[in-house]
Amino acid sequence: MGKKSTIAPEELNMQDSARKITFGAMMLALFAILLAVSTYTVVGFVTTFFIPLPIMLYRLRADRTASIVLAMAGLLLSLLIAGIATLPFALLFLIIGLLVGELISQGKTKLYTFMATSLTLLILGMLAYLAGVFLFQINLVDRVLAILASWQKTLLDLGPQTGTMSRNYKELVHELFAYYRVTIPMVFIGTIFFFSFFLITFNFLVMRRIGVDVPQFPPLRELRLPVITVFIYGLLLLYSFLGKMDESSGMYVLYINATLLLRFLFLLQGLSLIHYFMHKLKTPGILTVLLMFVGIVLSPITILLGLFDAAANVRLWIDKDQTR
């Protein structure tokens, strides 16, 4: 019988370390390519979503310390590739890559990962805004308000100049832009959450394609808002009827943004109800997608459906009809 070949543990450790170093170099190169393409090409809007992907993949193959070291190397590399101006963006994506990779390795759900990513981006965005104001005297909110004021002036100049219509037109324009100004916080938060959703969705899709086991969102039809949201929305409506709406007050800003947020949630609840109903009917997927699209187009009706479902649990009635 031939002798059984064995490999010493020290040699196995060296081979494992060599594989990790090689994989880390590959991920660092991929990060550099994605950052360069996102910075210098017209397809940068698409590749931007995938900049954190190499750090996510490396974190799933290496420990936390090695991943942080790789992220620091990526930060230095980004300085050489795109200059100091893009350093904050590179740092942001590296942090997100480390975070998402860490959460996947811990077995967190996709919803938990999405919320953690969104809140991290929100905090980093607020810190970036404060840094811009206090360190560089750059106030993005003031710039947005200046742009809105310019658009408002343009619309007023283009509008009717005489008669009652002129007064009504001016009032409408003033109310419209007053509404836009107070919804800036909600627009900022909504943009962060939408960006996080697409970032998580796109990267998880790629990771699943290459054989990485990543969590999935529960089906939309399982979405259920708590009844408390209906009471909060009712209180907001009551305030709008009984309270004095001072457009310059902080309460008005809170009211507008809270109303927008709740209407968006009820829209999701209404789409969830449509999805649930079509699932119970076992309709083709294309028909469900078509009805979901119609639900978005007819959003006021879908919002009412979602509000009614959150208050009265329409699904129980659907289930009763299915059991008859």
Buried (B, 14 or more C-beta within 10 A) or exposed (E): EEEEEEEEEEEEEEEEEEEBEEBBEEBBEBBBBBBBBBBEEEEBEEBBBBBBBBBBBBBBBBEEEBBBEBBEBBBEBBEEBBEEEBBBBBBBBBBBBBBBBBBBBEEBEBEEBBBBBBEBBBEBBEEBBEEBBEEEEEBBBEEBBEEBEEBBEEBBEEBEEEEEEEEEBBEEBEEBBBEBBBBBBBEBBBEBBEBBBEBBEBBBEBBEEEEBEBBEBEEBBEBBBEEEBBEBBEEBEEBEEEEEEEEEEEEBBBBBBBBBBBBBBBBBBBBBBBBBBBBBEEEEEEEBEEBBEEBEEEBEEBBBBBBBBBBEEBBEEBEEEEEE
